[in-house]
Amino acid sequence: MTQTFDPAAIDLEALRASVRAEYAAVASDPDRGFHFHTGYRLAAILGYPEEWIAALPPDAVVSMAGTGNPFALGAIDPGERVIDCGSGAGADALIAARLVGPTGRVIGVDMTPEMLRKAGANAATAGPDNVEFRQGLLERLPIETGWADVVISNGVLNLVPDKAAALAEMHRVLRPGGRLLAADIVLARPVASSSMHDVSLWTGCIAGGLLEEDLRELVAAAGFLDVEIVLGVDVFAGAPQHSNAAAYGTRGTGIRARR
């Protein structure tokens, strides 16, 4: 059965504060080492083309964090409008900006001020005028209904307790026929309900993960069609800090669907 959000299971503000703190550190001190891979090593693990990464400002790459490569899930065409949910330091948004070209547009949304500042600086360095970054939550995207052709996301949905609300928002901002290309995680075994209040398991990319079938059902329940779950690589093995992800069989995955 698909996991449903229980607001009593977690202190939302404490969780968001902890996630912000974690990713503020990725923005300001990317060489510190985390329980997940970052930067150039992560980009190589996830199969980003070397020329794409080389074209980005180094500050966008070193603070890159994610669990997959949303661009490997489907093409993004010139002239399209793209929303990057959880845009971080801006790497994926800047790649999308190059793919859509001068007639397209990209909006990145993130809740961490340090990441937003870094993304804005990286966009200024990279020079495209078709990308912008907005502060907001995935559960309340600051974007008009039906604006986007494509929604991308990379390793962020598992950090959101109310995934149904976040997916409903992704569905809302897409035009009819628009596509969802999201990278996230799946678990091989579920987290016990008694552990769902543990903020460290959320920031550790464990408590917010779902079983593969549960994730598929949740995406479909938000109104998406032709939902595909594409299993990826273990993105936690060999990370600088210890992770409990292996105990839950956590691995990267892709979510491909259409509105």
C-alpha positions as a printed NumPy array, in Angstrom:
array([[  0.   ,   0.   ,   0.   ],
       [  1.254,   3.468,  -0.88 ],
       [  2.704,   5.403,   2.035],
       [  0.471,   8.296,   3.054],
       [  1.575,  11.45 ,   4.807],
       [  0.869,  11.629,   8.519],
       [  1.564,  15.195,   9.74 ],
       [  1.88 ,  13.888,  13.303],
       [  4.762,  11.598,  12.325],
       [  7.317,  14.372,  11.851],
       [  7.989,  17.92 ,  12.985],
       [  7.819,  19.618,   9.587],
       [  9.67 ,  22.765,  10.6  ],
       [ 12.42 ,  20.772,  12.309],
       [ 12.782,  18.604,   9.227],
       [ 12.902,  21.544,   6.826],
       [ 15.423,  23.318,   9.059],
       [ 17.613,  20.205,   9.11 ],
       [ 17.414,  19.779,   5.325],
       [ 18.22 ,  23.465,   4.815],
       [ 21.23 ,  23.163,   7.123],
       [ 22.504,  20.084,   5.288],
       [ 22.262,  21.69 ,   1.866],
       [ 23.503,  25.058,   3.079],
       [ 26.667,  23.143,   3.98 ],
       [ 26.771,  21.592,   0.501],
       [ 26.567,  25.128,  -0.898],
       [ 29.129,  26.787,   1.389],
       [ 31.52 ,  23.915,   2.151],
       [ 31.181,  21.36 ,  -0.665],
       [ 34.518,  19.687,   0.12 ],
       [ 33.462,  18.778,   3.667],
       [ 32.227,  15.317,   2.68 ],
       [ 28.672,  14.016,   3.125],
       [ 26.793,  10.728,   3.306],
       [ 26.12 ,  11.172,  -0.418],
       [ 28.427,  11.941,  -3.314],
       [ 28.686,  15.477,  -4.675],
       [ 30.4  ,  17.442,  -7.396],
       [ 32.432,  16.106, -10.287],
       [ 32.551,  12.582,  -8.845],
       [ 28.76 ,  12.48 ,  -8.586],
       [ 28.334,  13.75 , -12.153],
       [ 30.58 ,  10.93 , -13.401],
       [ 28.724,   8.283, -11.35 ],
       [ 25.405,   9.473, -12.77 ],
       [ 26.6  ,   9.504, -16.363],
       [ 26.351,  13.194, -17.198],
       [ 28.159,  13.909, -20.475],
       [ 31.598,  15.346, -19.728],
       [ 31.07 ,  18.242, -22.126],
       [ 27.912,  19.311, -20.272],
       [ 29.754,  19.396, -16.954],
       [ 32.788,  21.162, -18.424],
       [ 30.503,  23.938, -19.73 ],
       [ 29.142,  24.712, -16.241],
       [ 30.688,  27.169, -13.769],
       [ 32.831,  25.118, -11.34 ],
       [ 30.808,  26.452,  -8.387],
       [ 27.683,  24.884,  -9.892],
       [ 29.37 ,  21.502, -10.175],
       [ 31.131,  21.281,  -6.793],
       [ 27.831,  21.827,  -4.944],
       [ 25.924,  19.451,  -7.201],
       [ 23.956,  16.822,  -5.271],
       [ 21.464,  14.318,  -6.613],
       [ 20.532,  10.686,  -7.064],
       [ 20.286,  10.365, -10.836],
       [ 20.351,  12.095, -14.205],
       [ 16.901,  13.418, -15.164],
       [ 18.132,  14.189, -18.693],
       [ 18.729,  10.486, -19.291],
       [ 14.978,   9.897, -18.856],
       [ 13.865,  11.855, -21.911],
       [ 14.771,  14.609, -24.319],
       [ 14.273,  18.295, -23.6  ],
       [ 13.732,  20.24 , -26.786],
       [ 14.556,  23.796, -27.921],
       [ 11.877,  26.308, -27.021],
       [ 10.427,  24.32 , -24.117],
       [  9.675,  25.582, -20.628],
       [ 11.285,  23.628, -17.786],
       [ 10.852,  23.716, -13.998],
       [ 13.639,  22.29 , -11.843],
       [ 12.134,  21.305,  -8.481],
       [ 14.84 ,  21.511,  -5.839],
       [ 17.355,  23.258,  -8.091],
       [ 20.201,  23.537,  -5.577],
       [ 23.295,  25.286,  -6.94 ],
       [ 21.762,  25.334, -10.411],
       [ 23.647,  22.65 , -12.342],
       [ 20.594,  20.887, -13.794],
       [ 18.766,  24.164, -14.414],
       [ 21.762,  25.541, -16.342],
       [ 22.009,  22.355, -18.393],
       [ 18.293,  22.638, -19.154],
       [ 18.751,  26.293, -20.13 ],
       [ 21.29 ,  25.269, -22.77 ],
       [ 19.025,  22.513, -24.06 ],
       [ 15.955,  24.737, -24.473],
       [ 17.989,  27.552, -26.03 ],
       [ 17.131,  31.238, -26.253],
       [ 13.469,  30.625, -27.102],
       [ 12.932,  28.421, -24.057],
       [ 12.783,  29.199, -20.36 ],
       [ 13.849,  27.515, -17.114],
       [ 12.713,  28.216, -13.553],
       [ 14.508,  26.615, -10.622],
       [ 12.751,  26.366,  -7.262],
       [ 14.57 ,  25.708,  -3.976],
       [ 13.938,  26.342,  -0.283],
       [ 17.563,  26.858,   0.844],
       [ 18.702,  30.509,   0.696],
       [ 22.384,  29.602,   0.402],
       [ 21.687,  27.407,  -2.611],
       [ 19.524,  30.077,  -4.222],
       [ 22.274,  32.673,  -3.85 ],
       [ 24.826,  30.294,  -5.294],
       [ 22.539,  29.339,  -8.182],
       [ 21.963,  33.01 ,  -9.011],
       [ 25.706,  33.675,  -9.012],
       [ 26.316,  30.622, -11.19 ],
       [ 23.681,  31.768, -13.676],
       [ 25.315,  35.198, -13.817],
       [ 28.669,  33.542, -14.509],
       [ 27.274,  31.172, -17.122],
       [ 25.468,  34.019, -18.854],
       [ 22.098,  32.604, -19.993],
       [ 19.168,  35.02 , -19.731],
       [ 16.542,  32.288, -19.981],
       [ 16.886,  30.918, -16.431],
       [ 15.753,  32.234, -13.051],
       [ 15.566,  30.893,  -9.5  ],
       [ 12.707,  31.273,  -7.033],
       [ 12.434,  30.426,  -3.361],
       [  9.654,  28.   ,  -2.547],
       [  8.539,  24.569,  -1.427],
       [  7.7  ,  21.67 ,  -3.698],
       [  4.349,  21.429,  -1.933],
       [  3.552,  25.024,  -3.019],
       [  5.396,  25.787,  -6.23 ],
       [  5.515,  29.539,  -6.975],
       [  4.602,  29.012, -10.642],
       [  1.389,  29.416, -12.577],
       [ -0.772,  26.463, -13.585],
       [  0.077,  24.807, -16.888],
       [  3.246,  26.847, -17.459],
       [  5.763,  24.059, -18.077],
       [  6.446,  21.509, -20.773],
       [  8.8  ,  19.546, -18.51 ],
       [  9.314,  19.199, -14.763],
       [ 12.669,  17.829, -13.641],
       [ 13.882,  17.031, -10.141],
       [ 16.964,  15.329,  -8.746],
       [ 17.042,  13.627,  -5.366],
       [ 14.554,  15.953,  -3.711],
       [ 11.183,  14.186,  -3.554],
       [ 12.415,  11.797,  -0.845],
       [ 13.114,  14.814,   1.397],
       [  9.485,  15.964,   1.202],
       [  7.129,  14.362,   3.772],
       [  3.937,  15.194,   1.856],
       [  4.915,  13.667,  -1.47 ],
       [  1.304,  13.567,  -2.642],
       [  1.132,  17.373,  -2.355],
       [  4.476,  17.82 ,  -4.126],
       [  3.487,  15.53 ,  -6.988],
       [  0.103,  17.249,  -7.274],
       [  1.955,  20.55 ,  -7.668],
       [  4.253,  19.098, -10.333],
       [  1.146,  17.899, -12.155],
       [ -0.54 ,  21.3  , -11.77 ],
       [  2.296,  23.338, -13.279],
       [  2.616,  21.082, -16.333],
       [  0.61 ,  21.71 , -19.466],
       [ -1.533,  18.83 , -20.778],
       [  0.881,  16.371, -22.363],
       [  3.817,  17.75 , -20.381],
       [  6.436,  15.395, -18.971],
       [  7.842,  14.548, -15.559],
       [ 11.522,  13.517, -15.608],
       [ 12.615,  13.061, -12.015],
       [ 15.499,  11.27 , -10.338],
       [ 15.044,  10.061,  -6.774],
       [ 15.464,   6.912,  -4.677],
       [ 13.645,   3.684,  -3.914],
       [ 14.048,   1.327,  -0.97 ],
       [ 14.237,  -2.455,  -1.004],
       [ 12.569,  -2.596,   2.409],
       [ 10.335,  -0.018,   4.106],
       [ 11.215,   2.157,   7.065],
       [  9.286,   1.214,  10.212],
       [  6.529,   3.678,  11.069],
       [  8.1  ,   4.088,  14.509],
       [ 11.201,   5.561,  12.817],
       [  9.37 ,   8.104,  10.664],
       [  9.81 ,  10.828,  13.313],
       [ 13.62 ,  10.506,  13.156],
       [ 14.826,  13.606,  11.298],
       [ 18.29 ,  12.104,  10.782],
       [ 16.745,   9.278,   8.755],
       [ 15.049,  11.864,   6.546],
       [ 18.177,  13.91 ,   5.909],
       [ 19.983,  10.61 ,   5.417],
       [ 17.792,   9.947,   2.349],
       [ 16.192,   6.914,   4.008],
       [ 12.96 ,   7.702,   5.877],
       [ 11.499,   9.585,   2.919],
       [ 12.162,   6.804,   0.443],
       [  9.465,   4.472,  -0.859],
       [  9.285,   0.98 ,  -2.248],
       [  9.269,   0.901,  -6.047],
       [  5.599,  -0.041,  -6.392],
       [  4.527,   2.486,  -3.767],
       [  6.356,   5.239,  -5.626],
       [  4.709,   4.261,  -8.91 ],
       [  1.272,   4.26 ,  -7.29 ],
       [  1.855,   7.662,  -5.671],
       [  2.876,   9.264,  -8.971],
       [ -0.164,   7.773, -10.707],
       [ -2.441,   8.939,  -7.893],
       [ -1.321,  12.522,  -8.586],
       [ -2.845,  12.19 , -12.054],
       [  0.214,  11.26 , -14.107],
       [ -0.069,   8.779, -16.983],
       [  2.32 ,   6.162, -18.388],
       [  4.313,   6.115, -15.153],
       [  7.661,   4.327, -15.428],
       [ 10.149,   3.661, -12.651],
       [ 13.675,   3.202, -14.   ],
       [ 16.08 ,   1.666, -11.499],
       [ 19.499,   3.297, -11.357],
       [ 22.771,   2.902,  -9.488],
       [ 23.694,   2.824,  -5.806],
       [ 24.511,   6.483,  -5.277],
       [ 25.543,   6.147,  -1.63 ],
       [ 28.23 ,   3.448,  -1.77 ],
       [ 31.695,   4.874,  -1.159],
       [ 30.457,   8.3  ,  -0.051],
       [ 32.813,  10.25 ,   2.262],
       [ 30.59 ,   9.786,   5.318],
       [ 28.93 ,   6.582,   6.462],
       [ 25.363,   6.021,   5.339],
       [ 22.747,   3.543,   6.543],
       [ 21.261,   3.485,   3.052],
       [ 22.66 ,   0.026,   2.276],
       [ 20.681,  -1.475,   5.148],
       [ 17.478,  -0.427,   3.372],
       [ 18.639,  -1.322,  -0.134],
       [ 18.485,   2.333,  -1.151],
       [ 19.321,   3.06 ,  -4.765],
       [ 18.855,   5.81 ,  -7.268],
       [ 15.888,   5.641,  -9.591],
       [ 14.197,   7.576, -12.342],
       [ 10.543,   8.56 , -12.61 ],
       [  9.187,   9.131, -16.103],
       [  5.559,  10.1  , -16.686],
       [  3.298,  12.489, -18.574],
       [  0.418,  14.722, -17.631]])
